[in-house]
C-alpha cells in the first residue's frame, strides 16, 4: 500500500495556559485513523518527575514518536535538573540533527510551572507571547478560544477546559474526554 493510500493518523488537541501562578496543560483523548475513531480515552498529557523536578507535558502526533521524545526529554532534564529551557533546547537540537529522531512526527507542550514551551521537530523551542499555546488538529481553535478567555475571571484550568470544549465542538479529530495536569510556579 502506497503512503498516499494510507488514511493516516489524525488529530488531537493540546492546550497550555499560564495564569495566576499556575500552568495547566489539557489534552483530548481521541485517536483517529482516517474517518474512524480508534480510541476515545487516550492519555496525551503526562507528568514527569526527573530528579524530583515536576514537569508536565502534552503531545500531539504519533504516540510512539511522542513517547520516544518524552523519554529523551526526561533524560535531558535529569542531566540539567530544574532547567527546562536548556533541556528543551538540547532535545530540539538532537531532534533536528539525529537521523533517527528527524523522522519522528510529534510536537510537545511542556511546563515546569514557570516556563511554558512548545518543542517542534524543526528545532524550535517557542514560548507563547500571550500565556496560552496549543498544538494539534484542533490547536488553532483552542488557541483562539483560550486567548479570548485570558482577560476573563476564569482561572487557568477553567480557560483550558472551556477552550478544549470549543475545539472539540469544531474539530472532528478532537473529543471532550480530557486529561488535565496542573503545575504551580515554583516558590523562589
C-alpha positions as CSV (number, residue, x, y, z in Angstrom):
1,X,0.0,0.0,0.0
2,X,1.5,3.4,-1.0
3,X,1.7,6.1,1.6
4,X,-0.8,8.2,-0.4
5,X,-3.4,5.4,0.0
6,X,-3.0,5.1,3.8
7,X,-5.6,7.2,5.6
8,X,-3.1,8.4,8.2
9,X,-3.4,9.1,11.9
10,X,-5.2,12.3,12.7
11,X,-5.8,14.6,15.4
12,X,-5.5,15.6,18.9
13,X,-5.7,18.9,20.6
14,X,-3.4,20.0,23.4
15,X,-3.5,23.4,25.1
16,X,-1.2,25.0,27.7
17,X,-2.4,28.0,29.7
18,X,-0.4,30.0,32.2
19,X,-2.3,32.3,34.6
20,X,-2.3,33.2,38.3
21,X,0.9,31.4,39.1
22,X,-0.3,28.1,37.6
23,X,0.1,26.3,34.3
24,X,-2.4,23.9,33.0
25,X,-1.9,21.5,30.1
26,X,-5.0,19.8,28.8
27,X,-5.5,17.3,26.0
28,X,-8.3,15.4,24.5
29,X,-8.5,11.6,24.3
30,X,-9.4,10.9,20.7
31,X,-7.2,8.9,18.3
32,X,-8.5,8.6,14.8
33,X,-7.4,6.6,11.8
34,X,-8.8,8.2,8.7
35,X,-12.5,8.7,9.4
36,X,-12.6,6.2,12.2
37,X,-12.2,6.9,15.9
38,X,-9.9,4.1,17.1
39,X,-9.8,5.2,20.8
40,X,-11.6,7.9,22.7
41,X,-9.7,7.8,26.0
42,X,-6.0,8.1,25.1
43,X,-3.9,10.0,27.7
44,X,-1.8,12.6,25.9
45,X,-0.8,14.7,28.9
46,X,1.7,13.4,31.4
47,X,3.7,14.4,34.4
48,X,7.4,13.7,34.5
49,X,9.4,14.0,37.7
50,X,13.1,13.6,36.8
51,X,15.3,14.3,39.8
52,X,12.3,15.4,41.8
53,X,11.6,18.4,39.5
54,X,8.0,18.1,38.2
55,X,7.3,18.9,34.5
56,X,4.0,18.5,32.7
57,X,3.9,17.6,29.0
58,X,1.3,17.2,26.3
59,X,1.9,15.8,22.9
60,X,0.3,15.8,19.5
61,X,1.3,13.5,16.7
62,X,2.3,9.9,16.6
63,X,2.1,8.3,20.0
64,X,5.2,6.1,19.7
65,X,7.1,9.1,18.4
66,X,5.9,11.3,21.3
67,X,6.8,8.7,23.9
68,X,10.3,8.5,22.4
69,X,10.6,12.3,22.7
70,X,9.3,12.3,26.2
71,X,11.9,9.7,27.2
72,X,14.6,11.8,25.6
73,X,13.3,14.9,27.4
74,X,13.3,13.1,30.7
75,X,17.0,12.2,30.2
76,X,17.8,15.8,29.3
77,X,16.0,17.0,32.4
78,X,17.9,14.5,34.5
79,X,21.2,15.9,33.1
80,X,20.1,19.5,33.7
81,X,17.9,19.5,36.8
82,X,15.5,22.4,37.1
83,X,16.5,23.8,33.7
84,X,13.5,23.1,31.4
85,X,14.5,25.6,28.7
86,X,18.0,24.2,28.5
87,X,16.8,20.6,28.4
88,X,14.2,21.6,25.7
89,X,16.8,23.3,23.5
90,X,19.1,20.2,23.8
91,X,16.1,17.9,22.8
92,X,15.3,20.2,19.9
93,X,18.9,20.2,18.7
94,X,19.0,16.4,18.9
95,X,15.6,16.1,17.2
96,X,16.7,18.3,14.3
97,X,20.2,16.7,13.8
98,X,19.8,13.0,14.7
99,X,18.9,10.9,11.6
100,X,16.6,8.6,13.7
101,X,14.9,11.4,15.6
102,X,14.3,13.5,12.4
103,X,11.7,11.0,11.3
104,X,9.6,11.5,14.5
105,X,6.3,13.2,13.9
106,X,5.1,14.9,17.1
107,X,5.0,18.2,18.9
108,X,5.3,18.8,22.6
109,X,4.0,21.5,25.1
110,X,6.0,21.4,28.3
111,X,6.0,23.3,31.5
112,X,7.7,23.3,34.9
113,X,5.2,25.8,36.3
114,X,7.4,28.8,35.4
115,X,8.2,28.3,31.7
116,X,5.6,27.2,29.1
117,X,7.2,26.0,25.9
118,X,6.4,24.3,22.6
119,X,9.0,22.0,21.2
120,X,9.0,21.0,17.5
121,X,11.0,18.7,15.2
122,X,12.1,21.8,13.2
123,X,14.4,22.7,16.1
124,X,12.0,25.2,17.6
125,X,11.6,25.9,21.3
126,X,8.9,28.5,21.5
127,X,7.4,30.5,24.4
128,X,4.0,31.9,23.7
129,X,3.5,35.6,24.0
130,X,0.0,35.6,25.4
131,X,0.4,32.9,28.1
132,X,-1.5,30.3,26.0
133,X,-0.4,27.9,23.3
134,X,-2.0,25.0,21.6
135,X,-1.0,22.2,19.1
136,X,-2.7,19.5,17.1
137,X,-5.5,19.4,14.7
138,X,-7.8,21.5,16.9
139,X,-4.9,23.6,18.2
140,X,-5.9,26.8,16.4
141,X,-9.5,26.6,17.7
142,X,-8.3,26.0,21.2
143,X,-5.7,28.8,20.9
144,X,-8.2,31.3,19.7
145,X,-10.7,30.4,22.4
146,X,-8.0,30.4,25.1
147,X,-6.7,33.8,24.1
148,X,-10.2,35.2,24.1
149,X,-10.8,33.9,27.6
150,X,-7.5,35.1,29.1
151,X,-9.0,38.5,30.2
152,X,-11.9,36.8,31.9
153,X,-12.1,36.0,35.6
154,X,-11.6,32.3,34.8
155,X,-8.5,30.6,36.2
156,X,-6.0,28.6,34.0
157,X,-7.8,25.3,34.4
158,X,-11.2,26.7,33.5
159,X,-9.8,28.5,30.5
160,X,-8.1,25.3,29.3
161,X,-11.3,23.3,29.8
162,X,-13.6,25.8,28.1
163,X,-11.1,26.3,25.1
164,X,-10.9,22.5,24.7
165,X,-14.7,22.2,24.8
166,X,-14.9,24.8,22.0
167,X,-12.2,23.0,20.0
168,X,-14.0,19.7,20.4
169,X,-17.2,21.2,19.0
170,X,-15.4,22.3,15.9
171,X,-12.6,19.8,15.2
172,X,-13.8,16.3,14.3
173,X,-10.4,14.8,15.4
174,X,-10.9,16.2,19.0
175,X,-13.2,14.9,21.7
176,X,-14.2,16.2,25.1
177,X,-12.6,13.4,27.2
178,X,-9.8,15.4,28.7
179,X,-6.7,14.7,30.6
180,X,-5.7,17.8,32.6
181,X,-2.4,18.4,34.6
182,X,-1.7,21.5,36.7
183,X,1.6,22.7,38.0
184,X,2.3,25.8,40.1
185,X,5.1,28.2,39.7
186,X,8.0,27.1,41.9
187,X,8.5,29.2,45.1
188,X,11.5,31.4,44.9
